[in-house]
């Protein structure tokens, strides 16, 4: 407990400030007592969000709204809900704040529209939100995303640098500056930025000892083995691969930086590289910016949704293969679809995070997708077991229902560097043997029946 020093007497009254910590139902709430007033503050919630302490920020924001209803309370609750994966509830709060005249509510709505792929509205709303200083960082990050996807390199560089200036001194600032420098080094016509060429590819996947699925690719003309990992926010290559391919790397190395081996997939890399060509069989992606850092064991880098989100693919975990196509969705004839899941893609600069929304027990929750790791539920939010072991819980994916063995784990680390912390992670013990197909136009994943049973159906 932190107790501030006592103040002097004023008009015969003693002013005392105390911080009271309450704990109930697994939810921590700290309220400031100042001259008899109980209230978490707007600035307190904002500070917790800046520190990526998103679970505690949501607790405080809920308490704040209960005590002080109004546009500012709606706004910070919206951001707290957003960072915890409650995107639909966040949208309602942003809409109310924007309707009350708060420009920052427009920035929140811009994040919502970008996650749904409505880039026109996202750009207009983020620009409108720049009328005030407080939302400048998120607004610049979103405008950089809008420009990058339009192939507007000049604007993307400018917005990334503006984001870096606002977030100065943070990991986000270093990543944004490195992204901007890497973008400046790209060559070629604007319309070829981040564009796929070729028609299709059908590739075998390599399974590593830890269950990681990897695919052979060419990075800058050099053959490499890249893990397919949809938990990462940005595709990554190792320092050694960047050097072998002759790729310039922007950003100073940081010996204290956390690597992806720590399983913090939300980290924004402080080093970035402009890659002129990334090839997957007969398909090629021109002018892509890749993170540079420590690659997971056994591979030269990672393919994430920032690259794979722009192309149709069908990944068969049972057959260990991935088919990709630029124009038409990849169809497989031997499976019957059991679920269509709508995805939301959360954008920040050049980073992208994918969330799905299955039903766990009686709740629709935000979930990450991990093809190699086990299924996990956030132990801070859902009591999945009485002890420390795993426990089965009912899950519904579209028309499929089953019981899945979950491992309790804190998922708060997914919020590092501005990421979103999901409630659940769908892992290999559920998805093993299933076929997942991605449709970028509708941002949906189709799940086909497994070639071998991975979860026990409900009776």
C-alpha positions in Angstrom: 0.0 0.0 0.0 1.3 3.4 -0.9 0.4 6.3 1.5 1.4 9.8 0.4 3.0 12.2 2.9 0.6 14.2 5.1 -0.3 17.7 3.9 -0.5 20.7 6.1 -3.7 22.1 7.8 -5.8 24.4 5.6 -8.7 26.3 7.1 -8.4 24.1 10.1 -9.1 20.9 8.1 -6.6 18.1 7.6 -6.3 16.9 4.0 -5.3 13.2 3.8 -4.7 11.2 0.6 -4.8 7.5 0.9 -4.9 4.6 -1.6 -7.2 1.8 -0.6 -6.7 -1.6 -2.3 -9.8 -3.7 -2.5 -9.8 -7.3 -3.8 -13.1 -9.1 -4.6 -14.1 -11.9 -7.0 -10.6 -12.0 -8.5 -10.9 -8.3 -9.6 -8.5 -5.8 -8.2 -9.7 -2.2 -7.6 -7.7 0.6 -6.2 -9.5 3.8 -5.3 -8.0 7.2 -4.4 -9.4 8.8 -1.3 -8.9 12.5 -1.4 -10.8 14.8 1.0 -13.5 12.1 1.3 -13.9 11.4 -2.4 -13.7 7.9 -3.7 -12.8 7.7 -7.5 -10.5 6.1 -9.9 -9.3 8.8 -12.4 -9.3 9.2 -16.1 -5.5 9.7 -16.1 -5.1 6.6 -14.0 -6.8 4.5 -16.6 -4.8 6.1 -19.4 -1.6 5.5 -17.5 -2.4 1.8 -17.0 -3.2 1.4 -20.7 0.1 3.1 -21.6 1.9 0.7 -19.3 0.0 -2.2 -21.1 -1.6 -3.3 -17.8 -4.8 -3.8 -19.6 -6.7 -6.1 -17.2 -6.3 -3.6 -14.3 -7.1 -0.7 -16.6 -10.4 -2.4 -17.4 -11.2 -2.9 -13.7 -10.6 0.8 -13.0 -12.5 2.0 -16.1 -15.6 -0.1 -15.1 -15.4 1.4 -11.6 -15.0 4.9 -13.0 -18.1 4.6 -15.2 -20.1 3.3 -12.2 -19.3 6.4 -10.3 -19.1 9.1 -13.0 -21.1 8.5 -16.1 -20.2 10.7 -19.1 -18.3 11.0 -22.3 -14.8 10.8 -20.8 -15.7 7.7 -18.8 -17.2 6.2 -22.0 -14.0 7.0 -23.8 -11.4 5.4 -21.4 -13.7 2.4 -20.9 -13.9 2.0 -24.7 -10.1 1.9 -24.9 -9.8 -0.5 -22.0 -12.4 -2.8 -23.6 -10.6 -2.6 -26.9 -7.2 -3.6 -25.4 -8.9 -6.5 -23.7 -10.5 -7.8 -26.9 -14.1 -6.7 -26.2 -14.3 -5.0 -29.6 -18.1 -4.8 -29.9 -18.6 -3.3 -26.5 -15.7 -0.9 -27.2 -17.4 0.3 -30.4 -20.5 1.2 -28.4 -18.5 3.3 -26.0 -16.5 5.0 -28.7 -19.7 5.8 -30.6 -21.3 7.4 -27.5 -18.1 9.4 -26.8 -17.9 10.6 -30.4 -21.6 11.5 -30.3 -21.0 13.7 -27.3 -18.4 15.7 -29.3 -15.1 14.1 -28.1 -12.7 13.9 -31.0 -10.9 10.9 -29.4 -14.1 9.0 -29.9 -13.5 9.4 -33.6 -10.1 7.7 -33.2 -11.7 4.8 -31.4 -14.2 4.5 -34.2 -11.4 4.6 -36.7 -9.8 1.6 -35.0 -13.1 -0.2 -35.2 -13.6 0.5 -38.9 -10.0 -0.5 -39.7 -10.5 -3.9 -37.9 -13.5 -4.5 -40.2 -11.5 -3.6 -43.3 -13.3 -0.3 -44.0 -10.2 1.8 -44.8 -12.0 4.8 -46.2 -14.0 5.4 -43.0 -11.0 4.6 -40.9 -8.9 7.2 -42.6 -11.6 9.9 -42.3 -12.3 9.2 -38.7 -8.6 9.1 -37.6 -8.0 12.4 -39.5 -11.0 14.0 -37.7 -9.7 12.7 -34.3 -6.4 14.5 -34.8 -8.2 17.8 -33.8 -7.0 17.2 -30.2 -3.5 16.2 -28.9 -4.4 13.3 -26.6 -5.4 10.7 -29.3 -2.5 11.7 -31.6 -0.5 8.5 -31.2 -3.3 6.0 -32.0 -4.5 8.3 -34.8 -1.1 8.5 -36.5 -0.6 4.7 -36.1 -3.9 4.1 -37.8 -3.3 6.6 -40.6 0.1 4.9 -41.3 -1.9 1.6 -41.6 -4.3 3.2 -44.0 -1.5 4.7 -46.2 0.5 1.5 -46.3 -2.5 -0.5 -47.5 -3.2 2.1 -50.2 0.5 1.9 -51.4 1.1 5.6 -50.3 4.6 5.3 -49.1 5.2 9.0 -48.5 2.2 9.4 -46.3 2.9 6.1 -44.4 6.4 7.3 -43.6 5.2 10.7 -42.4 2.5 9.1 -40.2 4.9 6.6 -38.7 7.4 9.3 -37.8 4.6 11.4 -36.3 3.6 8.4 -34.3 7.2 7.9 -33.2 7.4 11.6 -32.1 4.3 11.3 -30.0 5.3 8.0 -28.3 9.0 9.2 -27.8 11.0 7.0 -25.5 8.9 3.9 -25.9 9.3 0.6 -27.7 6.5 1.7 -30.0 8.4 4.8 -30.9 11.6 2.9 -31.8 9.6 0.4 -33.9 7.7 3.2 -35.7 10.9 5.0 -36.6 12.5 1.8 -37.9 9.4 1.0 -40.0 9.5 4.5 -41.5 13.2 4.1 -42.4 12.6 0.7 -43.9 9.7 2.0 -46.0 11.9 4.8 -47.4 14.3 2.1 -48.6 11.7 0.3 -50.7 12.0 0.8 -54.4 9.6 0.4 -57.3 6.2 1.9 -58.3 3.8 2.8 -55.5 1.1 0.4 -56.8 3.4 -2.5 -56.2 3.8 -1.9 -52.5 2.8 -5.0 -50.6 1.2 -6.5 -53.7 1.0 -10.2 -54.6 1.9 -11.6 -58.0 1.6 -15.0 -59.6 -1.5 -17.3 -59.3 -1.2 -20.1 -56.8 1.1 -22.3 -54.8 0.7 -25.7 -53.1 3.4 -26.3 -50.5 4.3 -28.9 -47.9 4.7 -27.9 -44.3 7.6 -29.1 -42.2 6.7 -30.0 -38.6 9.4 -29.3 -36.1 10.0 -31.1 -32.8 7.9 -28.6 -30.8 5.0 -28.9 -33.2 5.7 -25.7 -35.1 4.6 -25.8 -38.8 7.1 -24.2 -41.2 7.2 -23.5 -44.9 10.1 -23.0 -47.3 10.2 -19.5 -48.8 12.7 -17.2 -50.5 13.5 -14.0 -48.8 15.3 -11.6 -51.1 16.2 -14.5 -53.2 17.6 -16.6 -50.3 15.9 -19.9 -49.4 14.7 -19.9 -45.8 12.4 -21.9 -43.5 9.7 -19.7 -42.0 7.3 -20.7 -39.2 3.6 -20.1 -39.9 2.6 -18.4 -36.7 -0.5 -16.3 -36.5 0.1 -15.1 -33.0 2.8 -12.7 -34.2 1.8 -9.1 -35.1 4.5 -8.8 -37.8 6.4 -11.3 -39.9 10.0 -11.6 -38.8 13.4 -12.7 -40.1 16.6 -13.4 -38.2 19.6 -11.1 -38.4 21.5 -13.9 -40.1 18.9 -14.2 -42.9 18.8 -10.5 -43.4 22.6 -10.5 -43.8 22.5 -13.5 -46.2 19.9 -11.8 -48.4 21.8 -8.5 -48.3 18.9 -6.6 -46.7 19.6 -3.3 -45.0 18.3 -3.2 -41.4 16.9 -0.1 -39.8 17.0 0.5 -36.1 19.7 0.0 -33.5 20.1 -3.4 -31.8 19.0 -3.4 -28.2 20.7 -6.0 -26.0 17.9 -5.7 -23.5 15.1 -6.3 -26.0 12.7 -9.2 -25.5 12.8 -11.8 -28.2 9.9 -13.9 -29.6 11.3 -17.0 -27.9 9.8 -15.5 -24.7 6.3 -16.0 -26.4 5.4 -12.4 -26.3 4.0 -12.2 -29.8 2.7 -8.7 -29.5 6.2 -7.1 -29.3 6.9 -4.5 -31.9 10.5 -5.1 -33.2 12.9 -2.2 -32.9 14.6 -3.3 -36.1 13.0 -3.5 -39.5 14.1 -4.4 -43.0 12.8 -3.6 -46.5 12.5 -6.8 -48.5 12.0 -6.4 -52.2 10.6 -9.8 -52.8 9.2 -12.6 -50.6 8.4 -15.8 -52.5 6.1 -18.8 -51.6 6.2 -21.2 -54.4 4.6 -19.6 -57.4 3.4 -16.6 -55.5 5.5 -13.6 -54.6 4.9 -10.5 -52.4 6.7 -7.4 -53.6 8.0 -4.6 -51.3 7.3 -5.9 -47.8 8.7 -4.6 -44.5 9.7 -7.4 -42.1 10.7 -7.3 -38.5 14.3 -8.4 -37.7 15.2 -10.1 -34.5 15.6 -13.5 -32.8 13.8 -16.2 -34.7 12.2 -19.2 -32.9 14.4 -22.2 -32.7 14.7 -24.3 -35.8 13.5 -21.6 -38.3 14.9 -18.5 -40.0 11.8 -16.4 -39.3 8.1 -16.2 -39.0 5.2 -15.7 -41.5 2.4 -13.8 -39.7 -1.0 -12.4 -40.6 0.4 -9.1 -41.8 1.8 -11.1 -44.9 -0.7 -13.9 -45.1 -3.8 -11.7 -44.5 -3.6 -10.4 -48.1 -3.8 -13.8 -49.9 -6.2 -16.7 -49.9 -4.9 -19.8 -48.1 -6.0 -23.2 -47.0 -3.8 -24.7 -44.3 -4.3 -28.5 -43.6 -2.8 -29.3 -40.3 -3.5 -33.0 -40.8 -1.9 -33.3 -44.3 0.8 -30.8 -43.3 0.3 -28.6 -46.4 -0.7 -25.1 -47.3 -2.3 -24.0 -50.6 -2.3 -20.3 -51.5 -4.0 -18.4 -54.3 -4.0 -14.7 -55.2 -7.4 -14.3 -56.9 -9.9 -17.1 -56.0 -10.4 -18.8 -52.7 -8.6 -22.1 -52.4 -11.1 -24.9 -52.3 -10.5 -28.5 -51.1 -13.0 -31.1 -52.1 -12.5 -33.7 -49.4 -13.9 -31.7 -46.4 -17.2 -30.4 -45.2 -17.2 -27.0 -43.5 -18.2 -27.1 -39.9 -17.7 -23.4 -39.0 -17.3 -20.0 -40.4 -15.6 -17.6 -38.0 -15.5 -13.9 -38.5 -12.1 -12.4 -37.7 -11.1 -8.9 -36.7 -7.7 -7.6 -37.7 -6.4 -5.0 -35.2 -3.9 -2.6 -37.0 -1.2 -0.4 -35.6 1.3 1.0 -38.0 2.5 -2.0 -40.1 1.6 -4.5 -37.4 -1.6 -6.6 -37.5 -3.2 -8.8 -34.9 -5.9 -11.4 -35.7 -8.7 -12.2 -33.3 -11.5 -14.8 -33.6 -14.6 -15.0 -31.5 -15.7 -18.5 -30.4 -18.2 -19.2 -27.7 -16.5 -20.6 -24.5 -19.1 -22.0 -22.1 -21.8 -19.3 -22.3 -19.6 -16.4 -23.4 -18.3 -15.1 -26.7 -14.7 -14.3 -26.2 -11.8 -12.9 -28.1 -9.3 -15.6 -29.1 -5.9 -15.8 -30.6 -4.9 -18.6 -33.0 -1.8 -20.7 -32.2 -1.1 -23.6 -34.6 1.7 -25.0 -32.5 0.9 -24.3 -28.8 -1.9 -25.7 -26.6 -5.2 -24.1 -26.0 -5.2 -21.6 -23.2 -7.7 -19.6 -21.2 -6.7 -16.5 -19.2 -6.4 -17.5 -15.6 -6.9 -14.0 -14.4 -10.4 -13.9 -16.0 -11.9 -17.3 -16.2 -11.6 -20.0 -13.5 -10.9 -22.9 -15.7 -9.7 -25.2 -12.9 -9.8 -25.4 -9.2 -6.0 -25.9 -9.1 -3.1 -25.3 -11.4 -3.8 -28.0 -14.0 -5.8 -27.9 -17.2 -9.6 -28.4 -17.3 -12.1 -29.2 -20.1 -14.5 -26.5 -21.1 -17.3 -26.4 -23.7 -16.5 -24.6 -26.9 -18.7 -23.8 -29.9 -17.2 -22.9 -33.3 -20.1 -22.2 -35.6 -22.0 -25.5 -35.9 -19.4 -27.5 -34.1 -19.5 -28.1 -30.3 -17.0 -29.9 -28.2 -15.0 -30.0 -25.0 -11.5 -28.7 -25.1 -8.7 -29.1 -22.5 -7.4 -25.7 -21.7 -4.3 -24.7 -19.8 -4.7 -21.7 -17.5 -2.2 -19.0 -18.4 -2.0 -15.2 -18.1 -2.6 -13.7 -21.6 -1.9 -10.1 -20.4 1.5 -10.2 -22.1 -0.2 -10.2 -25.5 -1.0 -6.5 -24.8 2.7 -5.5 -24.7 3.5 -2.6 -27.0 -0.1 -1.7 -27.6 -1.4 -5.1 -28.5 -4.7 -6.7 -27.5 -4.9 -9.3 -24.8 -7.4 -12.1 -25.8 -9.4 -14.1 -23.3 -8.5 -17.4 -25.0 -6.0 -19.0 -27.4 -7.2 -21.8 -29.8 -4.3 -24.2 -29.9 -3.1 -27.4 -31.6 -5.1 -29.7 -29.3 -8.3 -28.3 -30.8 -7.1 -27.5 -34.3 -4.8 -30.5 -34.9 -6.0 -32.3 -38.0 -8.4 -29.6 -39.0 -8.3 -27.5 -42.2 -8.4 -23.7 -41.9 -9.1 -21.6 -45.0 -8.7 -17.8 -45.0 -10.9 -15.5 -47.1 -9.4 -12.0 -47.1 -12.3 -10.2 -48.8 -14.7 -11.1 -46.0 -12.1 -11.6 -43.2 -13.4 -15.0 -42.4 -11.8 -18.4 -41.6 -13.6 -21.5 -42.7 -12.9 -24.6 -40.5 -13.4 -28.0 -42.2 -13.9 -31.2 -40.4 -10.8 -32.8 -39.0 -9.1 -35.7 -40.6 -8.5 -37.0 -37.0 -10.4 -36.1 -33.9 -8.7 -33.4 -31.8 -11.5 -32.7 -29.3 -14.2 -34.8 -27.6 -17.7 -33.9 -28.9 -20.4 -33.1 -26.4 -22.9 -35.9 -25.8 
